[in-house]
Amino acid sequence: MPEIDDKTAAEAFRRLVAHLQMRKDAQNVDLMGLAGFCRNCLADWVSESSDGALDRQAARHAVYGMPYDAWKAEQPEATPEQLARMDASLALNAQLRAEP
């Protein structure tokens, strides 16, 4: 990846988070099925990168723009098809990580 300075990366990250907060119709299960990551993944990365400054719940709140439980309560139940796509995408993630 070409070098991206921290200021540019931070602004792009904030725009991504704002976009995901705006697009509540894009369910995590669909993001996982298509791209292999979701808001929870993003929150986990934020938490892990914070050197302990943000626990998982605080990072989720920052990414979702609201408490995670409130967001989850608004989401419809995942269909079997969505879950199957997510499982296939997670398997692809594992395969790609294992490749040299």
N, C-alpha and C positions, 0 to 999 in steps of 0.2 A: 504494500500500500504506500503510495507517495506520502511524504510527510505533510501533515496538516497541523498547523499551529493550534495551541490550546484554545485561543480565543475563537477561532473559526470552528473548531470541533465543538466547543461549548455552545455556541449559537446554533449550530446544526442540531445538536442534541435537544436543545430547548424547543426548537421548531418541531422536531419529531415528537416529543412528548406532548406539545400543544396539539399537534395534528391527531395523535391517538386519543387525547382527551375529547376532542371535537367529534371524532368518528366512533361514537359509542356503538354504532351499528356493526362495526367490524369486531366480531367476537374473537376472543383469544383462541378458541378452538380453530377458527378459520385461519387466523394468522399462523398458528402452529402448523396447520395442514398445508398451507401454501409456502410459507417462508422458513418454517422450522424454529421460530421464536415468537414470543408474545409479550404482552405488557409485564407479566410476571417474570419472564426471563430478563427483561430490561431492568425491572426493579431489583432482581437478584444481582445483576451486574453492577448496578449503582451501589447497592449495599456492600458487595464484596470490594468495590473500588474505594469505598469511603474509609477504609482502615478502622472500622468500628464506630464511626461517627453516626451512621444510620443503620439501625437494625432493619430487618426485612419488612416489618410493618410500616416503619417510617418511610422507607424507600418506595413501597407500594403506594402509600398515600401521596408521595411526591409525583409518582408516575401517573396514577389514576386521577389525581386532583380531588380526591375524596377518599374516605375510608374504604378499604378494599371490600369489606362486607356489604357496604351500601351499594357499591358498583355491581358486585356479584348478584345481589338480590334483584337487580333490574334486568339481568340477562336471562334469555330463554334457555331451556334445557338443551344440551347438545344432542344432535341426532346421531344414530348409529353411523351414518355416512360421514359426518364430520369427524367423529371419533376415529373411524378407520383411516381417513386422510391424515389426521394428526399422528396416529401410530406409525403410518408409513413414513411420514416426514421425520419423526423422531428416529426411526431406524436408519434413514438416510443420513441424518446428523451423525449418528454413531459410526456409520460406515465411513463417512468423510473424515471424521476425526482420527480414525484408525489407519487411514491411508498415509503412506510415507510422504 
